[in-house]
Amino acid sequence: MEEINSRSVLLVTEAKNKVQYFLMNFAIKPIFAGVLGFLMFLFVIGITKFLGCCVGTIDKFTLDADDIILSLLGFFLVFLIRILENFRKKED
């Protein structure tokens, strides 16, 4: 009887580990990397606009909705790269 209980405990723990692995590698880490990609793109856009304002080519320093949408490109690119890296690791 104890052997059956220990097997079921092992199966439950193994299932939890698989769910945890899936969530970490295919949801949490890619989303976190995507947010970092978004912030990097937004930072680069902000720095270039700020330098343009300092040099005088831009009258006012503003971040528009277009800049945010362009930064979303960074989110999706880094997010997809992170997910595709997970698939590549399984093949190796």
N, C-alpha and C positions, 0 to 999 in steps of 0.2 A: 504494500500500500504506500509506503514511504517512497518507493522508487517511482511510482506513478506521480506523486506530488512533486518530486524533485524534477521529473521530466517536464511537467506542465509549467513549473516555475522557470525552467530553462527556456522553454518555448516562448513564454510571455516576455522574458527578458530579451530574448533574441529578436522578437517582433518589435519591442520598444526600441532596441538599438537600430534596427533597419529604418524605422520611422524617423528616429532622430538623425540618422545619417542622411536620409533623403531630404528632410527639412533643412538641415544645415547646408548641404552641398547644392541643393537645387532651388532653395527659396531664400534663406536668410543671408548667406554669403554673397550670392549674386545681387540681391537687392542692395546690400550694404556697399558692394563694389560699384553698383550703378549710381548710388547717391554720391559716392566719391567722384565718379566720372562727371556727374552733373555739376558738382561744386568746382571741379578743375576747369571745366569748360566755362562756367560762369566767372571764375576768377580770371581766366585769360581774357575773356571779353571785357570784363571790368577794368583790368590793367591797361588793355589797349585803348579803351575809351578814355581812361584817365590820362594816359600819356598823350593822346590826341588832344585832350583839353589843355594840358600843360603846354604843348607845342603851339597850339593855336589853330589847329585844323578843325576842331569841333568847338562850337560856341559854348554849349552847356554840357555838363556831365550828367547823363541820364541813362538808366537801364530800362529799356522798354520791354513790352511783352514779347517782341520779336527776339530779344536777347535770351529771354527765359525759354522760349520755344527752341531756339538754337542750342541752348544748354541741355535740353531734353534729349537731343541727339547724342550727347555724351553719355547720358544715363543709359540709353538703349544700346549703344555700342559696347560699353564696358559690361553691361548686364549680359549681353549675348556672348561676348568673349568669355566671360566667367562660366556660363553654362556650357559652352562648347568645350572648354577645358575639362570639365567633369566627364564628358563623353570620351574625350581623348585618353584620359587616365584609365578608363576601363579597357580600352583596346590594348594598351601597353602591357 
